[in-house]
């Protein structure tokens, strides 16, 4: 879970005569690409007092990085409500909440940033959540964007330090991830389906430093796993004899490759016991992503026999492709998952949102091991299983080598997919992007 800042007077820092609307609308100038500028540097003495507990946990330098972070959060459903809450309480500098949908009566059940007393039904979902989010921490700049993310040019994502996309279909996640890769920006995807859900990270190449006790044998430089390597080792200043600082790098792959063409790690596939322990909901999620890609972004409908037959077939194929025993994909698991698709349960959203927000904070602070790279959550068993899913071949920045100039997002997505064609939504495919820097 993300470390929450101590609760303070919600009007603190607004100044005499300031209103909540002033706080929300403050510094809302946009750049030419439609995004908001990053917050200015600097952390004040009263902020140090406010965030004292978490500064003691992860240090002043990490808090300064968090304080200057500019975050994009896409789709304001229950899961994003939880992510936004944790990030805002942690003291990020700026957050843009983007959603083109309007509030429906169903949204009021699990989205705590919406107040039924404000009559939000029919209004934009991001705008309706902004006031309550701002009250959690008036020092954070909250911006609202009501334009469909599929209409955004790749340059829109450049000013953000982290991009988080929630509760979207697989093709849209693929296009957003391609744009974040072109801008060298960390990307998270997440989804909540009743008692089930997932978290995904593509941090491209992420360096971090851990502090640990010195061992009798010197720490060797070089690869530790297929994705992680040790770059440098140095004594910790002030405790050189007992503690060392180890700089590591994690390599990642894209949403398209990790969720479609990748196998489970070899250490799992080699062990019959570990293969039987893999949650069947991994196969269900991969089948759901494939189903939405084949059906225009729409999930399977429980009252549609053709949908149920197609989803069952896709689940079976995905389970077989992952090398898992056939008898571990039971009909009860399929029924449970299908009943939950698209549903929102507040406690599940809280667990997933807290875990994702904490990983974002770890990535910003660069002092903890980040998520690698997919979490599958089973609320019935209260288990969150982590799987490193990667294709054969290069990882990290080498996955998206593009030449300079004139490459649209559709072509970039095709390159990320290994050459397969991807149809870009209206307003995106014609936008040119520059080289990967």
C-alpha positions as CSV (number, residue, x, y, z in Angstrom):
1,X,0.0,0.0,0.0
2,X,1.1,3.6,-0.6
3,X,2.3,5.4,2.5
4,X,-0.4,7.9,3.4
5,X,0.5,11.4,4.6
6,X,-0.8,12.4,8.0
7,X,-4.2,14.1,7.7
8,X,-4.1,17.9,7.9
9,X,-6.5,20.8,7.6
10,X,-7.8,20.4,4.1
11,X,-7.7,24.2,3.5
12,X,-4.0,24.4,4.6
13,X,-1.8,26.0,2.0
14,X,-4.6,27.6,0.0
15,X,-4.2,31.1,1.4
16,X,-6.7,33.6,2.7
17,X,-9.8,33.8,0.6
18,X,-8.9,30.7,-1.5
19,X,-11.7,28.3,-2.4
20,X,-11.7,24.6,-3.4
21,X,-12.4,25.6,-7.0
22,X,-9.3,27.9,-6.9
23,X,-7.2,24.9,-5.8
24,X,-8.5,22.8,-8.7
25,X,-8.2,25.4,-11.3
26,X,-4.8,26.7,-10.1
27,X,-2.0,26.5,-12.7
28,X,-4.2,24.8,-15.3
29,X,-2.4,26.3,-18.3
30,X,-1.8,23.6,-20.9
31,X,1.0,23.1,-23.3
32,X,0.7,23.0,-27.1
33,X,0.2,19.2,-27.0
34,X,-2.7,19.5,-24.6
35,X,-0.9,18.2,-21.5
36,X,-0.2,20.2,-18.4
37,X,3.3,21.4,-17.4
38,X,5.4,19.6,-14.8
39,X,5.4,21.1,-11.3
40,X,8.2,23.4,-10.2
41,X,11.0,22.1,-8.0
42,X,11.5,22.6,-4.3
43,X,10.0,21.3,-1.1
44,X,9.1,23.6,1.8
45,X,9.6,23.3,5.5
46,X,5.9,22.8,6.2
47,X,5.9,20.0,3.5
48,X,8.8,18.4,5.3
49,X,6.7,18.5,8.5
50,X,3.6,17.2,6.8
51,X,5.4,14.2,5.1
52,X,7.8,13.5,8.0
53,X,6.6,9.9,8.5
54,X,7.3,8.9,4.9
55,X,10.5,10.9,4.6
56,X,11.8,8.8,7.5
57,X,10.8,5.7,5.5
58,X,12.3,6.5,2.1
59,X,14.4,9.6,2.6
60,X,14.4,13.3,1.6
61,X,15.8,12.7,-2.0
62,X,13.0,10.2,-2.8
63,X,10.4,12.6,-1.3
64,X,11.7,15.4,-3.5
65,X,11.4,13.2,-6.6
66,X,7.8,12.4,-5.5
67,X,7.1,16.0,-4.9
68,X,8.2,17.0,-8.4
69,X,6.4,14.1,-10.2
70,X,3.8,14.8,-12.8
71,X,1.4,11.8,-13.2
72,X,-1.3,11.0,-15.8
73,X,-4.1,8.7,-14.6
74,X,-6.5,7.5,-17.3
75,X,-10.2,6.3,-16.6
76,X,-11.7,7.3,-13.2
77,X,-13.4,4.2,-12.0
78,X,-13.1,2.6,-8.6
79,X,-9.5,1.4,-9.2
80,X,-8.3,4.8,-10.4
81,X,-10.0,6.4,-7.4
82,X,-7.8,4.3,-5.1
83,X,-4.6,5.0,-7.1
84,X,-5.3,8.7,-7.1
85,X,-6.0,8.8,-3.4
86,X,-2.7,7.1,-2.5
87,X,-0.6,9.2,-4.9
88,X,-2.1,12.5,-3.7
89,X,-1.7,11.6,-0.1
90,X,1.9,10.7,-0.8
91,X,2.5,14.3,-2.0
92,X,3.1,14.1,-5.7
93,X,3.5,17.4,-7.5
94,X,0.7,17.2,-10.1
95,X,-1.8,14.7,-11.3
96,X,-4.0,14.8,-14.4
97,X,-7.1,12.6,-14.3
98,X,-8.3,11.9,-17.8
99,X,-11.7,10.4,-18.6
100,X,-14.2,11.2,-21.4
101,X,-17.0,9.2,-20.0
102,X,-19.9,10.5,-17.9
103,X,-21.0,9.3,-14.4
104,X,-23.7,6.7,-14.4
105,X,-25.7,5.5,-11.4
106,X,-23.6,2.3,-11.3
107,X,-20.5,4.5,-10.7
108,X,-21.8,5.7,-7.3
109,X,-21.5,2.2,-5.8
110,X,-17.7,1.8,-5.5
111,X,-16.2,5.2,-6.5
112,X,-15.7,7.1,-3.2
113,X,-14.5,10.3,-4.9
114,X,-18.1,10.7,-6.2
115,X,-20.7,12.1,-3.9
116,X,-24.4,11.3,-4.5
117,X,-25.3,14.5,-2.8
118,X,-23.6,16.5,-5.6
119,X,-25.8,14.9,-8.2
120,X,-22.9,13.9,-10.5
121,X,-24.8,11.5,-12.7
122,X,-24.5,12.7,-16.3
123,X,-21.5,14.9,-15.7
124,X,-17.9,14.0,-16.7
125,X,-16.4,11.3,-14.5
126,X,-13.0,13.0,-14.1
127,X,-14.5,16.4,-13.4
128,X,-16.9,15.0,-10.8
129,X,-14.0,13.3,-8.9
130,X,-11.6,16.3,-8.9
131,X,-13.0,18.3,-6.0
132,X,-12.9,15.4,-3.5
133,X,-9.5,14.4,-4.7
134,X,-8.2,17.9,-4.3
135,X,-9.5,18.1,-0.7
136,X,-7.3,15.1,0.2
137,X,-4.2,17.2,-0.3
138,X,-4.5,20.8,-1.4
139,X,-0.7,21.0,-2.1
140,X,-1.1,18.7,-5.1
141,X,-2.1,20.2,-8.4
142,X,-5.2,18.4,-9.7
143,X,-6.0,18.8,-13.4
144,X,-8.9,17.4,-15.4
145,X,-8.9,16.3,-19.0
146,X,-12.1,15.2,-20.6
147,X,-10.8,14.3,-24.1
148,X,-10.8,10.7,-25.2
149,X,-7.3,9.3,-24.7
150,X,-7.5,7.6,-28.1
151,X,-7.5,11.1,-29.7
152,X,-4.3,12.2,-28.0
153,X,-1.1,12.6,-30.1
154,X,2.0,10.8,-28.9
155,X,3.6,14.1,-27.7
156,X,0.7,14.5,-25.2
157,X,2.4,11.9,-23.0
158,X,5.9,13.5,-23.0
159,X,5.6,15.8,-19.9
160,X,4.4,13.1,-17.6
161,X,6.8,11.2,-15.4
162,X,4.5,8.2,-15.1
163,X,1.4,7.2,-17.2
164,X,-1.2,4.9,-15.6
165,X,-4.1,3.5,-17.7
166,X,-6.9,1.6,-16.0
167,X,-9.9,-0.4,-17.1
168,X,-9.3,-0.1,-20.8
169,X,-9.4,-2.7,-23.6
170,X,-6.2,-4.4,-24.8
171,X,-5.9,-2.5,-28.1
172,X,-6.1,0.9,-26.4
173,X,-3.6,-0.1,-23.8
174,X,-1.3,-1.2,-26.6
175,X,-1.5,2.2,-28.3
176,X,-1.0,4.1,-25.1
177,X,2.0,1.9,-24.2
178,X,3.5,2.5,-27.6
179,X,3.2,6.3,-27.2
180,X,4.9,6.1,-23.7
181,X,7.7,4.0,-25.2
182,X,8.2,6.7,-27.9
183,X,8.5,9.3,-25.2
184,X,10.6,7.0,-22.9
185,X,8.0,7.2,-20.1
186,X,7.1,4.5,-17.6
187,X,3.7,2.9,-18.2
188,X,1.3,1.0,-15.9
189,X,-1.9,-0.8,-16.9
190,X,-4.4,-2.1,-14.4
191,X,-7.9,-3.5,-14.4
192,X,-10.4,-4.6,-11.8
193,X,-13.1,-7.2,-12.5
194,X,-15.1,-7.9,-9.4
195,X,-13.0,-10.2,-7.2
196,X,-10.2,-10.4,-9.8
197,X,-7.8,-7.9,-11.3
198,X,-4.3,-7.3,-12.6
199,X,-1.4,-4.9,-12.6
200,X,1.1,-4.5,-15.4
201,X,4.3,-2.5,-15.6
202,X,6.5,-1.4,-18.6
203,X,9.2,0.7,-17.1
204,X,11.4,0.2,-20.2
205,X,14.7,0.3,-18.4
206,X,14.6,1.2,-14.7
207,X,17.6,1.9,-12.4
208,X,17.3,1.8,-8.7
209,X,19.6,1.7,-5.6
210,X,19.1,-0.6,-2.6
211,X,20.9,-0.5,0.7
212,X,21.9,-3.8,2.2
213,X,24.3,-5.4,4.7
214,X,27.7,-6.3,3.2
215,X,28.2,-10.0,2.7
216,X,31.4,-11.9,3.2
217,X,31.7,-12.3,-0.6
218,X,31.8,-9.2,-2.8
219,X,28.7,-8.5,-4.8
220,X,29.5,-9.3,-8.5
221,X,28.6,-7.0,-11.3
222,X,26.5,-8.3,-14.2
223,X,23.2,-10.2,-14.7
224,X,21.3,-11.6,-11.8
225,X,18.3,-12.8,-13.8
226,X,17.2,-12.4,-17.4
227,X,15.7,-9.0,-16.6
228,X,17.8,-7.7,-13.7
229,X,21.5,-6.8,-13.5
230,X,23.9,-5.2,-11.0
231,X,25.4,-2.0,-12.4
232,X,27.5,-0.8,-9.5
233,X,28.3,-1.4,-5.8
234,X,29.7,1.2,-3.4
235,X,30.0,1.5,0.4
236,X,27.3,3.5,2.1
237,X,28.6,6.9,3.3
238,X,28.7,6.9,7.1
239,X,28.5,3.1,7.4
240,X,31.2,2.0,4.9
241,X,32.3,-1.1,6.9
242,X,28.8,-2.7,7.2
243,X,26.5,-1.5,4.5
244,X,26.7,-1.2,0.7
245,X,24.7,0.6,-2.0
246,X,23.8,-1.6,-4.9
247,X,22.6,-0.1,-8.2
248,X,20.5,-2.4,-10.3
249,X,18.6,-2.2,-13.6
250,X,15.4,-4.0,-14.6
251,X,14.5,-4.5,-18.2
252,X,10.8,-4.6,-19.4
253,X,8.8,-5.5,-22.5
254,X,5.7,-4.0,-24.0
255,X,2.1,-4.7,-23.1
256,X,1.5,-6.3,-26.5
257,X,4.4,-8.7,-26.2
258,X,4.1,-9.4,-22.5
259,X,0.4,-10.2,-22.5
260,X,0.1,-12.0,-25.8
261,X,3.3,-13.7,-27.1
262,X,5.2,-14.3,-23.9
263,X,5.7,-17.6,-22.0
264,X,5.9,-18.1,-18.2
265,X,9.5,-18.1,-16.9
266,X,11.5,-21.2,-17.5
267,X,11.9,-21.9,-13.8
268,X,8.0,-22.3,-13.6
269,X,7.7,-24.4,-16.7
270,X,10.4,-26.8,-15.6
271,X,8.5,-27.6,-12.4
272,X,5.3,-29.6,-12.6
273,X,4.4,-28.5,-9.0
274,X,4.9,-24.8,-9.9
275,X,2.9,-25.1,-13.1
276,X,0.0,-26.5,-11.2
277,X,0.2,-23.6,-8.8
278,X,-0.2,-20.9,-11.5
279,X,-3.5,-19.3,-11.1
280,X,-6.1,-20.1,-13.8
281,X,-7.1,-16.4,-13.8
282,X,-3.9,-15.7,-15.8
283,X,-5.4,-17.7,-18.7
284,X,-8.8,-16.0,-18.1
285,X,-7.3,-12.5,-18.3
286,X,-5.3,-13.3,-21.4
287,X,-8.4,-14.7,-23.0
288,X,-10.3,-11.5,-22.0
289,X,-7.7,-9.3,-23.6
290,X,-7.8,-11.4,-26.8
291,X,-11.6,-11.4,-26.8
292,X,-11.8,-7.6,-26.6
293,X,-9.2,-7.3,-29.3
294,X,-11.3,-9.5,-31.6
295,X,-14.7,-7.8,-30.7
296,X,-14.0,-4.1,-31.0
297,X,-13.1,-3.6,-27.3
298,X,-16.3,-5.2,-26.0
299,X,-16.1,-7.8,-23.2
300,X,-18.0,-11.1,-23.3
301,X,-21.7,-10.8,-22.4
302,X,-23.0,-13.5,-20.0
303,X,-26.3,-13.8,-21.8
304,X,-24.7,-14.3,-25.3
305,X,-24.1,-18.0,-26.0
306,X,-21.7,-17.2,-28.9
307,X,-19.6,-15.0,-26.6
308,X,-19.5,-17.6,-23.9
309,X,-18.4,-20.3,-26.4
310,X,-15.7,-18.0,-27.9
311,X,-14.4,-16.9,-24.4
312,X,-14.2,-20.6,-23.3
313,X,-12.3,-21.6,-26.4
314,X,-9.9,-18.7,-25.9
315,X,-9.3,-19.6,-22.3
316,X,-8.5,-23.1,-23.2
317,X,-6.1,-22.0,-25.9
318,X,-4.4,-19.6,-23.6
319,X,-4.0,-22.1,-20.9
320,X,-2.5,-24.6,-23.3
321,X,-0.2,-22.0,-24.8
322,X,1.1,-21.2,-21.3
323,X,2.0,-24.8,-20.8
324,X,-0.4,-25.3,-17.9
325,X,-2.1,-28.6,-17.0
326,X,-5.6,-28.8,-18.5
327,X,-7.2,-29.9,-15.3
328,X,-6.2,-26.7,-13.5
329,X,-8.6,-24.7,-15.7
330,X,-11.9,-25.7,-14.1
331,X,-15.4,-24.6,-15.2
332,X,-16.0,-23.0,-11.8
333,X,-13.1,-20.6,-12.4
334,X,-14.5,-19.7,-15.8
335,X,-17.9,-19.0,-14.4
336,X,-16.5,-17.0,-11.5
337,X,-14.4,-14.8,-13.8
338,X,-17.2,-14.2,-16.3
339,X,-19.6,-13.2,-13.6
340,X,-17.1,-10.6,-12.5
341,X,-16.0,-9.1,-15.8
342,X,-16.5,-5.3,-15.7
343,X,-17.7,-5.3,-12.0
344,X,-16.3,-3.1,-9.3
345,X,-15.8,-4.2,-5.6
346,X,-14.4,-1.4,-3.4
347,X,-12.1,-3.6,-1.2
348,X,-10.6,-5.3,-4.3
349,X,-10.0,-1.9,-5.9
350,X,-8.4,-0.7,-2.7
351,X,-5.9,-3.6,-2.6
352,X,-5.0,-3.2,-6.3
353,X,-4.8,0.6,-6.2
354,X,-2.7,0.5,-3.1
355,X,-0.2,-1.9,-4.6
356,X,0.1,0.0,-7.9
357,X,0.4,3.4,-6.1
358,X,3.2,2.0,-3.9
359,X,5.1,0.7,-6.9
360,X,4.8,4.1,-8.6
361,X,6.2,5.7,-5.5
362,X,9.1,3.2,-5.4
363,X,9.8,3.9,-9.1
364,X,9.9,7.6,-8.5
365,X,12.1,7.3,-5.5
366,X,14.4,4.7,-7.1
367,X,15.1,3.0,-3.8
368,X,13.1,-0.2,-4.1
369,X,12.7,-3.2,-6.4
370,X,9.9,-2.4,-8.8
371,X,7.1,-4.7,-10.1
372,X,8.3,-7.2,-12.7
373,X,6.0,-7.2,-14.6
374,X,2.4,-8.7,-14.2
375,X,0.4,-9.2,-11.0
376,X,-2.8,-11.4,-11.1
377,X,-5.1,-10.8,-8.1
378,X,-7.5,-13.5,-6.9
379,X,-9.8,-12.0,-4.3
380,X,-11.5,-15.3,-3.5
381,X,-8.1,-16.8,-2.4
382,X,-6.7,-13.4,-1.3
383,X,-3.6,-14.1,-3.5
384,X,-1.6,-11.7,-5.7
385,X,0.7,-13.8,-7.9
386,X,3.6,-12.1,-9.8
387,X,4.7,-13.4,-13.2
388,X,7.6,-12.1,-15.3
389,X,6.2,-12.5,-18.8
390,X,8.6,-11.6,-21.6
391,X,9.2,-12.7,-25.2
392,X,12.4,-14.2,-26.5
393,X,15.1,-11.8,-27.6
394,X,16.0,-8.3,-26.5
395,X,14.2,-6.4,-23.7
396,X,14.2,-2.8,-22.6
397,X,14.7,0.0,-25.1
398,X,15.8,-2.5,-27.9
399,X,12.1,-3.6,-28.3
400,X,11.1,-0.5,-30.2
401,X,13.8,0.6,-32.6
402,X,12.3,3.3,-34.9
403,X,14.0,5.5,-37.4
404,X,13.5,9.2,-37.3
405,X,10.4,11.1,-38.4
406,X,7.0,10.4,-39.9
407,X,6.0,7.3,-37.9
408,X,2.4,7.2,-36.8
409,X,1.2,5.5,-33.7
410,X,-0.4,2.7,-35.7
411,X,2.9,2.0,-37.3
412,X,4.7,2.2,-34.0
413,X,2.2,-0.2,-32.4
414,X,2.9,-2.6,-35.3
415,X,6.6,-2.3,-34.7
416,X,6.1,-3.0,-31.0
417,X,4.0,-6.0,-31.9
418,X,6.8,-7.4,-34.0
419,X,5.4,-6.3,-37.4
420,X,1.7,-7.1,-37.0
421,X,-0.8,-4.5,-38.2
422,X,-2.7,-2.5,-35.6
423,X,-5.5,-0.2,-36.6
424,X,-5.2,3.2,-34.9
425,X,-8.3,4.9,-33.6
426,X,-9.5,8.0,-35.4
427,X,-7.3,11.0,-34.7
428,X,-4.2,9.0,-33.6
429,X,-2.8,7.1,-36.6
430,X,-2.0,10.2,-38.7
431,X,0.1,11.9,-36.0
432,X,3.8,11.8,-36.7
433,X,6.3,11.0,-34.0
434,X,10.0,11.5,-33.7
435,X,12.7,8.9,-33.0
436,X,13.1,7.1,-29.8
437,X,15.5,9.1,-27.7
